[in-house]
Structures are given as structure tokens and as C-alpha cells.
Amino acid sequence: MAACVSRVELSVSCRSLLDRDLGSRSDPLCVLLQDAGGGRWAELDRTEKIKNCQDPEFCKKLVVDYYFEKVQKLKFGVYDIDNKSFDLNDDDYLGGIECTLGQVVSSSVFTRPLELKQGKPAGKGTITISAEEIKDTRVVYLEIEAQNLDKKDFLGKSDPFLEFYKQSDAGTWQLVYRSEVIKNNLNPCWRKFSVPLQTFCGGDFNKPIKVQCADHDSDGSHDLIGTVETTLAQMQAAGASSPVEYGCIHPEKKQKKKNYKNSGIIRIKSCKIETEYSFLDYVMGGCQINFTVGIDFTASNGDPKSPDSLHYISPDGINEYLIAIWSVGSVVQDYDTDKLFPAFGFGAQVPPSWQVSHEFALNFNPSNPYCQG
């Protein structure tokens, strides 16, 4: 599930905070809470305290996990800190807001008036929040070929493949990529491939990278052809007209043979670093998500008077169709600026003619089928 989660850092600033201190200004701090259900709120993070400031811009970012598929209710509270205790109950409350994380990430800048409680403004105080995804989404793209590799197979040529290793902080080599095998070829050209920069070298362009070329054997006893040690910084010098070339060195052959040069040439044809954009990049860049509802009115759903029907007209006004629409709609609405959602039905006998229709506006206004919210 880790890939579905983004880490987001929130930058917070406030303007015109209430002044609770006599003889000096307030010493504000902002705390971030998340709805834990059942009317409870759990603290996620807090900023530093800024002394004597009514218009603070907090340096410490508030970090939260972002899940697109969830409605994440947040509360930002600003306090005047007058003591060293961690507990905020003995500090003056300068105001707060409640919102969803979706509202924050889908706004380039999110500003709201602070409230002491619902409907009671905290003077002229406002809070501004902006979000940024914590990531290194750069990706390394490589095109590699080899020339004149050693022949390892008795009856045919070698079946070469490449393995890339990065050096860990402890000095051990960690496999980061393995290429496909190219059969019976001493001058192979491997498919262009990509590896996340974080995975490839931990984002360090000067971290040692080992490239190992071997002859593939189906029983797993692959024969080493030779190795190359380099760095991403060196590989980046490769261009279309000027590939970067390395002698592929077999350590035992180098020791035994005086006139040994190499066991072939590994050639980096191109090495490019590109940014891979995430879902949040699109949302923060202004991407809107629209939501259209289509409801199945066919008889297969059962009699709406029966509790077994998905369309059951229940006394509490809730049925499975409504729950499904609310679940999706409550997430999507944060990413739709006009909050207008077209809603249609199909498979019903529609007045006044009672003909079966497979597309009708639920509000019976075909020229304006939009529902607000």
C-alpha cells in the first residue's frame, strides 16, 4: 500500500492574530490534528513557537500522509505559548479552522479566517496553508550497449545481461536493476530502462555504481564477463554523438594475463534524469476532477419498498446507492471548483409518457442536470 500514500508538508502562516499577552505580543504555535473518529482528534504535528509575533510565518513544516481515496478531516489550532509544558490546555487559544486535506492540496494557497469556535471569528485573524509533496520523483533513464564481449558459451556466443548495484553507506553493494538477457550476441543493445533516482543512487550523483555484465545460464550459474565501476555523474556525460565508454574488466583475467585489456566495452549511449509527475503534481497544478452520477433504475434492483433492495426507500433516508454516491462524491468534490455534479438515471419509466428511458436527468431538467454539492 505504500505506493498509494504521499507525504505532504504543509507550510503555515497567520495574519492579525489576537494579542493575549499583557505588555508584549503573543508567542504563537500551530498544531495540526486529524479526525480520529467518535468526536476525537489526534495530534499529527506542530510548528515551532515564534516569540512576540502577530503575523507568524512558521519555519517548521507540518507533515501528514495524504491518501487520495480518503476524506481526511484536519484541524489547525493556533495557541499563545506562555510556558514550557507540552500540554496546550494551559495555553491561550488564538483560533483555528477545520478543513479537509483535499481542500488544502487542491488549492495553490488556502486562506481562511480563524475562529474561536464555530461562527465566532478570532478578531481579524487568518491562517494560510500551502502544501508540497515530499519526494524526489526524478528518474534515471539509460540506454546501454556493449561491444566485443567475451564468448563464454562453448557452442554459441554469450547471452549477456546487466546488473546495476549501488553502494550502501555500510559499503555493501545493493542490486537496483537487472536488464533482460540478449541471446547469442557479443554486441548487445539493451532496451532503454528507467530506475527511480532514489533507488538508483539514493539521490547522490557521486555514489559508486557497479555495473556487472554476465553470461546468462538457465541453471542460474551465470558466468561473469566483467564489471565496471562508475557514478551517475560520470554516466551523465553521455550524449547522442558522444557515448561514455568503459572497459569491462574481469578481475581474475586481469590478475592472470599481463597484456589483458578488457572483456569488451560497455557503452552508455544516453543517460537522462527526468521528473516523474505524481497525482498530487497534477492536482496542485490545477487539474480538476469531475463526477457524473448514473443510477440504475431497472427492476433487477428489486422493489424499493423492500429492505433487500439497493434502492430501498428507508425511513432513515439511507440506502446502499446513496452510501456509494456519498463515499465517492465526498472525496471528489474537493477537486471540483464549481461543485456541480450532473446526475442521470437509466432504465426507468419516465413521466409524462411513462416510456422507458435509458438517459434522463434526475431533476427532470435535461438542459440543466446539475446537482449542487
N, C-alpha and C positions, 0 to 999 in steps of 0.2 A: 504493500500500500504506500510505501514511502514516496513513490514517484507521483502520487496524486496530491501530495502536500507541498505547498510552497512556504518558505519562511519569509515573512514580511516584516520590515522595520518601519515603524511609524514615527515621524518627526512631529513634535507638538510645540506650538507656541500659543500664547494667550495675549490678549489686549485688555486694558482697562479693568484689571482685577479689583475686587473690593479691597479696601485697606482696613485690616483688623488690628494692626499694631498701633499702640499709642507712642508717639514720638519718633516712629520710623515706619517704613513701608513693610508690607507683608513679605514673608520668605516662602514663596510658593514651591510646591512639588506637585507633579501629576501622577496619579496612579491609574493603571488600566485593569479593569475587572471584566470577567467573562461570565455570562449567564450559565450557572451550573444546574439550573432546573429547580423547581419547587420554591421559587422565590429567593434562592440563594445565589450569591455572586462570589466567584473565586478570583483572587488577585493573580494576574499574569506577570505584571512587571510594573516598575515605577521609574520615574526620572530622578535626576539629582535635585537637590534643593538649591534654589537661587536666592541669594540674600537680597533683601530690600529692592524688590522689583515688582512693579505693577504690570509690566509688559514683557514677561519672560519668554525667551526662546531656549527651550531645553536642549542641551547638547546630547544627553543620553537618549538613545532611541529605544522605543518600546517594541519588543519583538513578540510576534504572535504567529502561530501556524495558520495558514489560510487553506480552507477546503472549499472549493467552488460549489460542491453539492450540498453544503450545509448553510442554514441561516445562522450566522454567528453573532449573537447579540453582545454588544460591548457597552461598558460604562466607563467614561473618563471622569475622574474626580480630581479637583484641584484643592489643595489644602495649604494653609499657612502653618509652617512647621516652627514651633517655638521651643522644642525640647529634643533630646537625643533618642527618645524611645521610638521603636519601630512601629508601634501601635498608632494608628491615625485617629482613634476615637477621642483622644485628648487634644486634638488639633482643630483649629477653626476651619470650617468648610467654606470654600470660596465659590463653590458652584461646580456643576458637572453637566454632562449630557449622556443620553443613551442613543445608540445607533447600531447599525449592523456593519460588519467588516466589509460586506459587499458594497454598501453605500460609500465607504471610505475609498476602497481601491478603484471604484468606477468613477470617482471624481478626481480631477487633477489636483484641486485644492478643496478641502472640505472644511467650511467655516460655519459654526453655529453659535447662537447666543447661549451663555452659561445660565443655568437655572439652579436656584437653591432647593426648590422642589418643583414638582410639575406645575407649570403655569405661573411660577413666581421667579421673575428674572433676577439674576445676581448683578444688580446695577446695570452698567453698560458692558459688562464683561463678555468677551467672546473667546472661543477656542478654535484654532486652526490646526488641522491634521493633514499630513500628506504621507503617502505610502510608497515604499520602494521594496522591490523583491530582493532578498539576499541571495545572490547567486553569482556563479561565474559560468555563464552559458556559452562561453566560447568553445568552439570545436576545432580540432585539428583535422584537416583534410590532406591526405597524402596519396601521391601516385609514385609507384616504385617499380623498377625493373632490374634485371641482373644480366650480366654478360659473362660468357665463358666459365660457367660454374664447373666444378669438378664432377666427373662422371663417377657415380657411386654404385650404380647397378651393373652387375656382370653382363646381363644380356641386353639391357636397354640403357637409355640415358637416365639421369636423375629425375625424381619427381619433387621439385623444390617447393618449400613453403617458408614463410617468415614468421618469427615470433618477436614481439617487442616487449621489453622489460623496462620498468622504471626502478631506480634505486631508492629504497626506503631510507628514512632517517637513520635506521639502525644499520644501513649498509647492505641489506639483503636485496635481492632482485625480485620484483613482483611482476608477473605477467599482466600486460594490459591489452594486448591484441594478438590474435593469430590469424594469418591470412588463409585463403584457400590454397589447395595443392594444385600445382600445374604439372600435368603428367608428361613425362618423357620429353623434357625441354631443358636445355642448358642455357637458354637465353630468354627466361620467362618475363612476362609483363603482367603483374598482378592487377586485379581490379582496384580502382580508386576506393579508398575507405576513409572512414572518419571515426575519431575517438574523442569523447569529451576532454577538454583540456585538463580539467581537474583529475580525471582518471589517468590521462597520459603522462603527466609530469607534476601533478599537484599544483599546476599554475606557475611552476618555476621553470623558466625557459633555459636555465643553465644546469638543471638537474641531469645527471648522467642517464643516458638511454642506451640500452644494449639491444642490438638487432641480431638475431640468430637466424641463420639460413640452414635448413636441414633437408635431407632427402627422406621423403615420407615412405615408411614401410607399413603395410596393412597390419602387421602384428604389433605395431607400437614401438618397435626397436629402431627409431629413426636415427639415421646417420648424420652427424654434424658435418656440414660443408664448411662453415666458417662463421665468425662473428665480427661485428662492427660496434665500436663504442662511439657515441656522439652526444649531441644535445639538441634540443629543439631549436635553439638559437642558430646553430650551425646549419641545420636542415632548412631553415627558413631562407637561406641564401639561394635556394634552388629556384630557377625560373625556366620558362619555356625554352629559351635558347641556351641556357647555361645550367644544366643539371649539376647537382653536387654528387661527386663520386667517392666511393670508399673501397679500399681493398678488403675483400672478405677473407679474414685470417683464421686458419685452423691452428690452434696453439701447439698441438703435437707436431704437426708438419713443420711449423716454424722452428721448433727446437731441433728437429732431426736433420732438416735439409739446409745446407749453407746458402744455396742460391735460390731458396724459396721466396717467391714474391707474394703470391696470394692464391686463393682458390676460386677466384672470379671477382667480378666487380659488382658492387651494389650501387645502383644509381637512383638518387632521389630526383624524379622528374619535376615534381611540384610539391610544395608544402605551404598550405594556406591556413590562416586562422580566421574563422568566421564566427559571428554571433548567431546562436540559435534562439529564436524568439519564443517565449513561453506564452501560455494562455493569458497570464497577467499583463504581459507586454501589450497584447492586443487590447485588453480591457482599458489599461491606463492610457493607451494611445487613442481612445475614443470609440472603440468598437462597441456597437450596440447589439443586444440580443433581443430578438422579437419572439413573441409567443402567441401562437394561434391555437384555439381550442376547437376540437371536433368531437362531438358527443354522439355516441351510437344509441339511437332510439329504437333499434329493431327489437322484435318480440323475443329474440333469443336472450335478452337481459331479464326476462321474467316480468311478472306483474308488479308494477311499482307499489301496489298495496301490500305485497308480501315481504316480510322481513328478509327472505332469502334473496331478493332481487338486489342487484348492484344499484338499481335506481330507486330503491325503497324510499318512499316519502315518509320519513320517520318523524315522530313528534318533536325530537330534538333538532330537526333540521339538518342532520348529517347523514351522508351515505358514502359508499366507497368511491363513487365518482368524484364527489366534492373533495374528499380527503386527498385523492390523487391530484386533482387540479390545484388545490391549495398548496400541496407539498412542492410541486414543480413551480407554480406561479410565484410563491413567496420568495423562492431563490432568484428566479429570472427577473422579477420586477425591479430589482436594484440596478439592473443593467439596461433598462429601457427608459429613456428620458421622459417620453410623453405618458407612460403608464396607461396606454390604451391597448386593449387586447381584443382582437376580433374573435367572436365565438359563434360557432356554427353547429347545427345538428344534421344528422342524416338518418334516413330510414324511418321517417315518421309520416303520418297522415296530417297534412298541414291545412288549417282553415284558410279561406272560407270554403274551398272546393273539396277539402279532405282527400286530395290526391297525394300519393306517396311522393315525398321529396327526398332527394339524396344530397341536397345542399340548401339549407335555409338558415337565415340569421336567427339566433336565439331570441333576439329582441324584436324580431319580425320587422326589422328596418333594413332591407337589403342594401340601401345606399349608405348606411352608416352602422355596420355591425359591431362597432367597437364598444367594449365594456370598460369602464373606468376602474382601474385597480384590480 
